[in-house]
């Protein structure tokens, strides 16, 4: 039997709001390269250079910033805080494994979606923590992806509920604001608002899922 009753998606939301104050600005700083590249891509008519920029963004900036953010969050929430600079340095040392973890996650989810939509989402939630082992414990990409699969065994419904709650609380209001700005989502204002608002709510979602990861690790020993 797997003890998941002690983990409440709603309680994690309250913990997120309680913890966010001390880490919000540093997490924005860690995510700032994503914001800069996103705005640059919107305002500059880069043509083919824009394609190269998107590749750099997806396969370098996202894994690097995600790894630094995960590490900063984890260390802060466990009372062993690091600086933004040191979080980036450690993520940079593991950047190859972070990129590999990210690519493996994307390919596995894509494969699931190609087979059928439901298996794709199942795989997505089982592999939600694919970068965490590499970012926190310096695990290899394969070990990190495998550990996410093991950690969420029998708990994918909890991860799904948590993702749904995050969408309702953080992303749905953003979506509604964007619809008010431009229902077609094609205008410059809509693209800028989407990038900036996503940037601003990102730290909240990051804290939430690191807290969920911590709770899952704490209860992992209860699996029989």
LUMVEXMAR-477536 format. One line per 8 residues: number of its first residue (from 1); for each residue z, x, y of N, C-alpha, C. Coordinates in Angstrom, 1 decimal, padded with zeros to 4 digits. Atoms other than C-alpha are relative to their C-alpha. Example, Ala and Ser with C-alpha at 12.3 -4.5 7.8 and 13.67 -1.06 7.14 Angstrom:
// LUMVEXMAR-477536
1	000.0:000.9:-001.2:007.8:012.3:-004.5:000.0:000.9:001.2  000.0:-000.9:-001.1:007.1:013.7:-001.1:000.8:-000.8:001.1
***
This chain:
// LUMVEXMAR-477536
1	000.0:000.9:-001.2:000.0:000.0:000.0:000.0:000.9:001.2  000.1:-000.8:-001.2:-000.8:001.2:003.5:000.8:-000.7:001.1  -000.9:000.6:-001.0:001.8:000.6:006.2:-000.7:000.1:001.4  000.6:000.1:-001.3:-000.2:-000.4:009.3:000.7:-000.9:000.9  -000.6:001.1:-000.8:002.2:-003.1:010.5:000.7:000.6:001.2  -000.8:-000.6:-001.1:004.1:-000.6:012.7:-000.9:000.4:001.2  001.0:-000.3:-001.0:000.9:000.1:014.7:-000.5:-001.3:000.6  000.5:001.2:-000.7:000.2:-002.6:017.3:-001.0:000.4:001.1
9	001.0:-000.3:-001.0:-003.0:-002.5:019.3:000.5:-000.4:001.4  -000.5:000.4:-001.3:-001.3:-004.4:022.1:001.1:000.9:000.5  -001.0:-001.0:-000.5:001.7:-002.1:022.2:-000.6:001.3:000.4  000.6:-001.3:-000.4:-000.6:000.9:022.4:-000.6:-000.2:001.4  000.6:000.3:-001.4:-002.2:-000.8:025.5:001.2:000.2:001.0  -001.2:-000.2:-000.9:001.3:-000.9:027.1:000.3:001.4:000.1  -000.3:-001.4:-000.1:001.9:002.7:026.2:-001.0:000.7:000.8  001.0:-000.6:-000.8:-001.4:003.6:027.7:000.2:-000.1:001.5
17	-000.3:000.2:-001.4:-000.5:002.1:031.1:001.2:000.8:000.4  -001.2:-000.8:-000.3:002.9:003.8:030.9:-000.3:001.5:000.1  000.3:-001.4:000.0:001.4:007.2:030.2:-001.1:000.5:000.9  001.2:-000.4:-000.7:-001.7:007.2:032.3:000.2:000.7:001.4  -000.2:-000.5:-001.4:-000.1:008.1:035.7:000.0:001.5:000.1  -000.1:-001.4:-000.1:000.6:011.7:034.9:-001.3:000.8:-000.5  001.1:-000.7:000.5:-002.7:012.5:033.2:-001.4:-000.5:000.6  001.2:000.6:-000.5:-005.2:010.3:035.1:-000.9:001.0:000.8
25	000.8:-000.9:-000.8:-006.4:012.8:037.7:-000.5:001.2:-000.8  000.6:-001.1:000.8:-006.6:015.8:035.3:-001.1:-000.5:-000.9  001.1:000.5:000.9:-008.7:013.6:032.9:-001.2:-000.3:000.8  001.2:000.2:-000.8:-011.0:012.7:035.7:-000.6:001.3:000.3  000.5:-001.3:-000.2:-011.3:016.4:036.5:-000.8:000.5:-001.2  000.6:-000.4:001.2:-012.2:017.1:032.9:-001.3:-000.7:-000.2  001.2:000.8:000.2:-014.8:014.3:032.9:-001.0:000.2:001.1  000.9:-000.1:-001.2:-016.3:015.3:036.3:-001.4:000.5:-000.3
33	001.3:-000.4:000.3:-019.2:017.2:034.8:-000.9:-001.1:-000.4  000.8:001.2:000.4:-020.4:014.0:033.2:-000.4:-000.8:001.2  000.3:000.8:-001.2:-020.1:012.2:036.5:-001.1:000.6:000.8  000.9:-000.8:-000.9:-022.0:014.9:038.4:-001.4:-000.1:-000.6  001.3:000.0:000.7:-024.8:015.1:035.8:-000.6:-001.5:000.0  000.5:001.3:000.0:-025.0:011.3:035.6:-000.6:-000.4:001.4  000.4:000.3:-001.3:-025.3:010.9:039.4:-001.3:000.8:000.4  001.2:-000.9:-000.2:-027.8:013.8:039.6:-001.2:-000.6:-000.6
41	001.1:000.6:000.8:-030.0:012.1:037.0:-000.4:-001.3:000.7  000.4:001.3:-000.7:-029.9:008.8:039.1:-000.7:000.3:001.3  000.5:-000.2:-001.3:-030.6:010.2:042.5:-001.2:001.0:000.1  001.2:-000.9:000.0:-033.0:013.0:041.7:-001.1:-000.4:-000.9  001.1:000.4:000.8:-036.4:012.2:040.5:-000.5:001.3:-000.7  000.2:-001.2:000.7:-036.5:014.9:037.9:-001.2:000.1:-001.0  001.1:000.0:000.9:-039.3:013.8:035.7:000.3:000.6:-001.4  -000.2:-000.6:001.3:-039.5:016.0:032.6:001.3:000.8:000.0
49	-001.3:-000.7:-000.1:-036.5:017.9:033.9:001.2:-000.9:-000.3  -001.0:001.0:000.3:-034.5:014.7:033.6:000.2:-000.1:-001.5  -000.1:000.0:001.5:-035.2:014.7:029.8:000.9:001.1:-000.5  -000.8:-001.2:000.4:-033.8:018.2:029.5:001.4:-000.2:000.4  -001.4:000.2:-000.5:-030.8:017.2:031.6:000.7:-001.0:-000.9  -000.7:001.0:000.9:-030.1:014.2:029.3:000.3:000.7:-001.3  -000.3:-000.7:001.3:-030.3:016.5:026.2:001.2:000.9:000.2  -001.1:-000.8:-000.3:-027.9:018.9:027.8:001.3:-000.8:000.1
57	-001.2:000.9:-000.2:-025.6:016.0:028.8:000.5:-000.5:-001.4  -000.4:000.6:001.3:-025.6:014.4:025.3:000.5:001.0:-001.0  -000.3:-000.9:001.1:-025.4:017.5:023.1:000.8:001.2:000.4  -000.9:-001.1:-000.5:-023.3:019.9:025.3:001.1:-000.5:000.8  -001.0:000.4:-000.9:-021.5:018.2:028.1:000.9:-001.0:-000.6  -000.8:001.0:000.6:-020.3:015.2:026.1:001.0:000.6:-001.0  -001.0:-000.6:000.9:-018.8:017.2:023.2:001.0:000.9:000.6  -001.0:-000.9:-000.7:-017.3:019.8:025.5:001.0:-000.7:000.8
65	-001.0:000.7:-000.8:-015.7:017.4:027.9:000.9:-000.9:-000.9  -000.8:000.8:000.9:-014.6:015.1:025.1:001.1:000.8:-000.7  -000.9:-000.9:000.7:-013.0:018.0:023.2:001.1:000.4:001.0  -001.0:-000.4:-001.0:-011.2:019.2:026.4:000.9:-001.2:000.3  -000.8:001.2:-000.3:-010.0:015.7:027.2:000.9:-000.4:-001.1  -000.8:000.3:001.1:-008.8:015.0:023.7:001.2:001.0:-000.1  -001.1:-001.0:000.1:-006.8:018.3:023.6:001.0:-000.2:001.1  -000.9:000.1:-001.1:-005.4:017.8:027.1:000.9:-001.3:-000.2
73	-000.8:001.2:000.3:-004.3:014.2:026.2:001.0:000.2:-001.1  -000.9:-000.2:001.2:-002.8:015.2:022.8:001.2:000.9:000.4  -001.1:-000.9:-000.3:-000.8:018.1:024.2:000.9:-000.7:001.1  -000.8:000.7:-001.0:000.4:016.0:027.2:000.9:-001.0:-000.6  -000.7:001.1:000.6:001.4:013.1:025.1:001.0:000.4:-001.1  -001.0:-000.5:001.0:003.3:015.3:022.6:000.9:001.0:000.6  -001.0:-000.8:-000.7:005.2:017.2:025.3:-000.3:001.4:000.0  000.4:-001.4:000.0:003.3:020.4:025.1:-001.3:000.2:000.9
81	001.1:000.1:-001.0:001.1:020.1:028.2:-000.7:001.3:000.2  000.9:-001.1:-000.3:-001.8:022.4:028.9:-000.6:-000.3:001.4  000.7:000.2:-001.2:-003.7:023.0:032.1:-001.5:-000.5:-000.3  001.4:000.4:000.2:-007.2:021.6:032.6:-000.9:001.2:-000.4  000.7:-001.2:000.3:-008.5:025.1:032.6:000.1:000.5:-001.4  -000.3:-000.4:001.4:-006.9:026.0:029.3:-000.6:-000.9:-001.0  000.6:001.0:000.9:-008.1:022.8:027.7:-001.5:000.2:-000.1  001.4:-000.3:000.0:-011.7:023.7:028.7:-000.3:001.3:-000.7
89	000.2:-001.2:000.7:-011.3:027.2:027.4:000.1:-000.1:-001.5  000.0:000.2:001.5:-010.2:026.1:024.0:-001.2:-000.8:-000.5  001.2:000.8:000.4:-012.9:023.5:023.9:-001.3:000.8:-000.1  001.1:-000.9:-000.1:-015.4:026.1:024.9:-000.1:001.0:-001.2  -000.1:-000.9:001.2:-014.2:028.4:022.0:-000.5:-000.7:-001.2  000.4:000.8:001.2:-014.9:025.6:019.6:-001.2:-000.9:000.3  001.1:000.9:-000.4:-018.0:024.2:021.3:-001.0:-000.2:-001.1  001.0:000.2:001.0:-020.3:024.8:018.4:000.4:-001.1:-001.0
97	-000.6:001.0:000.9:-018.0:022.9:016.0:000.1:-001.4:000.6  000.0:001.3:-000.7:-017.6:020.1:018.6:-001.4:-000.6:000.0  001.3:000.5:-000.1:-021.3:019.8:019.0:-000.4:-000.5:-001.4  000.4:000.3:001.4:-021.8:019.8:015.2:000.7:-001.3:-000.4  -000.8:001.2:000.3:-019.0:017.1:014.8:-000.7:-001.2:000.6  000.6:001.1:-000.8:-020.7:015.0:017.5:-001.3:-000.4:-000.7  001.3:000.3:000.6:-024.1:015.3:015.8:000.1:-000.7:-001.3  -000.3:000.6:001.3:-022.7:014.5:012.4:000.4:-001.5:000.1
105	-000.4:001.4:-000.3:-021.0:011.4:013.8:-001.1:-000.9:000.4  001.1:000.8:-000.5:-024.1:010.2:015.6:-001.0:-000.3:-001.2  000.9:000.2:001.1:-026.3:010.7:012.5:000.5:-000.9:-001.0  -000.6:000.9:001.0:-023.9:009.0:010.1:000.0:-001.5:000.5  000.0:001.4:-000.5:-023.5:006.0:012.4:-001.4:-000.6:000.1  001.4:000.5:-000.1:-027.3:005.8:013.0:-000.5:-000.4:-001.4  000.5:000.3:001.3:-027.9:005.9:009.3:000.6:-001.4:-000.5  -000.6:001.3:000.4:-025.4:003.0:008.8:-000.7:-001.1:000.7
113	000.7:001.1:-000.8:-027.1:001.0:011.6:-001.4:-000.3:-000.6  001.3:000.2:000.6:-030.5:001.6:010.0:000.0:-000.8:-001.3  -000.1:000.7:001.2:-029.3:000.3:006.7:000.3:-001.5:000.3  -000.4:001.4:-000.4:-027.6:-002.8:008.2:000.9:000.2:001.2  -000.9:-000.1:-001.2:-025.7:-003.5:011.5:001.4:000.2:-000.4  -001.4:000.0:000.3:-022.4:-004.2:009.8:000.5:001.4:-000.6  -000.4:-001.3:000.5:-022.3:-000.9:007.7:000.1:001.0:001.1  000.0:-001.0:-001.1:-023.2:001.0:010.9:001.3:-000.1:000.8
121	-001.2:000.1:-000.8:-020.2:-000.4:012.8:001.2:000.4:-000.8  -001.0:-000.4:000.9:-018.0:000.1:009.8:000.2:001.6:000.0  -000.1:-001.5:000.0:-018.9:003.8:009.7:000.4:000.5:001.4  -000.4:-000.4:-001.3:-018.5:004.0:013.5:001.5:000.0:000.2  -001.4:000.1:-000.2:-014.9:002.9:013.4:000.7:000.9:-001.0  -000.6:-000.9:000.9:-014.1:005.0:010.3:-000.1:001.4:000.6  000.2:-001.4:-000.5:-015.4:008.1:012.1:000.3:000.1:001.5  -000.4:000.0:-001.5:-013.9:007.3:015.6:000.6:001.3:000.4
129	-000.7:-001.2:-000.3:-011.8:010.4:015.4:-000.6:001.3:-000.5  000.7:-001.1:000.5:-014.5:012.8:014.3:000.2:001.3:000.8  -000.1:-001.2:-000.8:-014.0:015.3:017.2:001.5:000.4:000.1  -001.4:-000.3:-000.2:-010.2:015.2:017.1:000.5:001.2:-000.7  -000.5:-001.1:000.8:-009.5:017.6:014.3:-000.5:001.3:000.6  000.5:-001.2:-000.6:-011.8:020.2:015.9:000.7:000.3:001.3  -000.6:-000.2:-001.3:-010.4:019.7:019.4:001.5:000.4:-000.1  -001.5:-000.2:000.0:-006.7:019.7:018.4:000.4:001.1:-001.0
137	-000.4:-000.9:001.0:-006.5:021.7:015.2:-001.0:001.2:-000.3  001.1:-001.0:000.3:-009.6:023.9:015.4:-000.6:-000.1:-001.3  000.6:000.3:001.3:-010.9:022.3:012.3:-001.5:000.2:000.1  001.4:000.0:000.0:-014.5:022.8:011.2:-000.5:-001.4:000.2  000.6:001.3:-000.2:-016.9:020.0:012.0:000.1:-000.9:-001.3  000.0:000.8:001.3:-017.1:018.9:008.3:001.4:-000.5:-000.3  -001.4:000.4:000.2:-013.3:018.9:008.0:000.5:-001.1:001.0  -000.4:001.0:-001.0:-012.9:017.0:011.2:-000.5:-001.4:-000.3
145	000.6:001.3:000.4:-015.3:014.3:010.2:000.6:-000.6:-001.2  -000.6:000.4:001.2:-013.8:014.1:006.8:001.4:-000.5:000.2  -001.3:000.4:-000.3:-010.3:013.8:008.2:000.1:-001.3:000.7  000.1:001.3:-000.6:-011.3:010.9:010.4:-000.2:-001.1:-001.0  000.3:001.0:001.0:-012.7:009.1:007.4:001.3:-000.3:-000.9  -001.3:000.1:000.8:-009.4:009.8:005.4:001.0:-000.8:000.8  -001.0:000.5:-000.9:-007.2:008.9:008.4:-000.2:-001.6:000.2  000.2:001.4:-000.3:-008.8:005.5:008.9:-000.3:-000.8:-001.3
153	000.2:000.7:001.2:-009.0:004.6:005.2:001.0:-001.2:-000.1  -000.8:001.1:000.1:-007.7:001.1:004.8:000.5:-000.5:001.4  -000.4:000.3:-001.3:-007.2:001.0:008.6:-001.1:-000.3:001.0  001.1:000.1:-000.9:-010.6:000.4:010.0:000.1:-001.3:000.8  -000.1:001.3:-000.8:-009.7:-003.2:011.0:000.9:000.2:001.2  -000.9:-000.4:-001.1:-006.9:-001.7:013.2:-000.8:000.7:001.0  000.8:-000.7:-001.0:-009.4:000.6:014.8:-001.0:-000.9:000.6  000.9:001.0:-000.5:-011.9:-002.2:015.2:000.7:-000.9:001.1
161	-000.8:000.8:-001.0:-009.2:-004.4:016.9:000.3:000.8:001.3  -000.3:-000.9:-001.1:-008.3:-001.5:019.1:-001.2:000.2:000.9  001.2:-000.1:-000.7:-011.9:-001.0:020.1:-000.4:-001.2:000.8  000.2:001.3:-000.6:-012.3:-004.7:020.8:000.9:-000.2:001.2  -000.9:000.1:-001.1:-009.2:-004.7:023.0:-000.4:000.9:001.1  000.4:-000.9:-001.0:-010.4:-001.7:024.9:-001.2:-000.6:000.8  001.1:000.6:-000.7:-013.7:-003.5:025.6:000.4:-001.1:000.9  -000.4:001.2:-000.8:-012.0:-006.7:026.8:000.7:000.5:001.3
169	-000.8:-000.4:-001.1:-009.5:-004.9:029.0:-000.6:000.9:001.0  000.6:-001.0:-000.9:-011.5:-002.0:030.4:-001.5:-000.2:000.3  001.4:000.0:-000.1:-015.2:-002.5:029.8:-000.6:-001.4:000.5  000.5:001.4:-000.4:-015.6:-006.3:030.3:000.1:-000.2:001.5  000.0:000.1:-001.5:-014.4:-006.2:033.9:-001.1:000.8:000.7  001.0:-000.9:-000.6:-016.8:-003.3:034.6:-001.4:-000.8:-000.2  001.3:000.7:000.3:-019.7:-005.4:033.0:-000.1:-001.2:001.0  000.1:001.1:-000.9:-018.8:-008.4:035.2:-000.3:000.5:001.4
177	000.3:-000.5:-001.3:-018.8:-006.3:038.3:-001.4:000.4:000.2  001.4:-000.4:000.0:-022.2:-004.9:037.4:-000.9:-001.2:000.1  000.8:001.2:-000.1:-023.5:-008.4:036.9:000.0:-000.6:001.4  -000.1:000.5:-001.4:-022.3:-009.3:040.4:-000.9:000.8:000.9  000.8:-000.9:-000.9:-024.0:-006.3:041.9:-001.5:-000.2:-000.3  001.4:000.2:000.4:-027.3:-006.8:040.0:-000.1:-000.6:-001.4  000.1:000.6:001.3:-027.8:-009.2:037.1:-001.1:000.6:-000.9  001.0:-000.7:000.7:-030.9:-007.3:036.1:000.3:001.4:-000.4
185	-000.4:-001.3:000.3:-029.1:-004.0:036.0:-001.0:001.1:000.2  001.1:-000.9:-000.2:-032.2:-002.3:037.3:000.1:000.8:001.4  -000.1:-000.6:-001.3:-031.2:-001.4:040.9:000.7:001.3:000.0  -000.7:-001.2:-000.1:-030.0:001.9:042.1:001.5:-000.2:000.1  -001.4:000.4:-000.1:-026.7:000.3:043.1:000.7:-000.2:-001.3  -000.5:000.4:001.3:-026.2:-001.0:039.6:000.2:001.3:-000.9  -000.1:-001.2:000.8:-026.8:002.4:038.0:001.1:000.9:000.5  -001.1:-000.8:-000.6:-024.5:004.2:040.4:001.4:-000.6:-000.3
193	-001.2:000.7:000.3:-021.8:001.6:039.9:000.4:000.1:-001.5  -000.3:-000.2:001.5:-022.1:001.8:036.1:000.5:001.4:-000.3  -000.5:-001.4:000.2:-021.7:005.6:036.2:001.4:000.2:000.5  -001.3:-000.2:-000.6:-018.8:005.6:038.6:001.1:-000.8:-000.7  -001.0:000.8:000.7:-016.9:002.7:037.0:000.3:000.5:-001.4  -000.2:-000.5:001.3:-017.4:004.1:033.6:000.9:001.3:000.0  -000.8:-001.2:-000.2:-016.0:007.4:034.8:001.4:-000.3:000.3  -001.4:000.4:-000.4:-012.9:005.7:036.3:000.8:-000.6:-001.1
201	-000.7:000.6:001.1:-012.0:003.7:033.2:000.1:000.9:-001.2  000.0:-000.9:001.2:-012.7:006.6:030.8:001.3:000.5:-000.4  -001.3:-000.6:000.4:-009.3:008.2:031.0:000.9:-001.0:-000.6  -000.8:001.0:000.7:-007.6:004.9:030.1:-000.3:-000.1:-001.5  000.4:000.1:001.4:-009.6:004.6:027.0:000.3:001.2:-000.8  -000.3:-001.2:000.6:-009.1:008.2:026.2:001.4:000.1:-000.4  -001.5:000.0:000.3:-005.3:008.0:026.4:000.3:-001.0:-001.2  -000.2:001.0:001.0:-005.4:004.8:024.3:-000.3:000.5:-001.4
209	000.4:-000.5:001.3:-007.3:006.4:021.4:000.7:001.2:-000.5  -000.8:-001.1:000.4:-005.3:009.6:021.4:001.4:-000.6:-000.5  -001.2:000.6:000.5:-002.2:007.4:021.1:-000.2:-000.6:-001.3  000.3:000.6:001.3:-003.8:005.5:018.3:-000.1:001.1:-001.1  000.2:-001.1:000.9:-004.7:008.8:016.6:001.4:000.6:-000.4  -001.4:-000.5:000.2:-001.0:010.0:017.0:000.7:-000.9:-001.0  -000.7:001.0:000.8:000.3:006.8:015.4:-000.6:000.0:-001.4  000.6:000.0:001.3:-002.2:007.0:012.5:000.5:001.3:-000.7
217	-000.5:-001.2:000.7:-001.2:010.6:011.8:001.5:-000.1:-000.4  -001.4:000.2:000.4:002.5:009.6:011.9:000.2:-000.8:-001.2  -000.2:000.9:001.2:002.0:006.9:009.3:-000.9:000.4:-001.2  000.9:-000.4:001.1:-000.5:008.8:007.2:000.8:000.3:-001.3  -000.8:-000.3:001.1:002.3:009.9:004.9:000.4:-001.2:-000.8  -000.4:001.2:000.7:003.0:006.3:004.0:-001.1:-000.5:-001.0  001.0:000.4:000.9:-000.3:006.0:002.1:000.4:000.4:-001.4  -000.3:-000.3:001.4:000.3:005.7:-001.6:-001.2:-000.2:-000.9
***
